Amino acid sequence: MEDLKQRLVDFRIMTNLKTVYNGTELKEIFALYNEITKENRQVTTCSSCVSSVITRIKQECRKYGI
């Protein structure tokens, strides 16, 4: 659980002011999303897909007070 919280903190720092993500960042974002939701979404560069994934992760951040 602590590892997940640290990854969420790192996610918030990484996405705070960013709008474009490189391949490594997208892999981490989708890995984090899949861990949280227990889904298996594949990494994509589709902007609306990435946006919905980021929104869901941010909801989780708020849930944990991050």
HELIX and SHEET records of a PDB file:
HELIX    1   1 GLU A    2  THR A   15  1                                  14    
HELIX    2   2 GLY A   23  THR A   37  1                                  15    
HELIX    3   3 SER A   47  LYS A   63  1                                  17    
END                                                                             
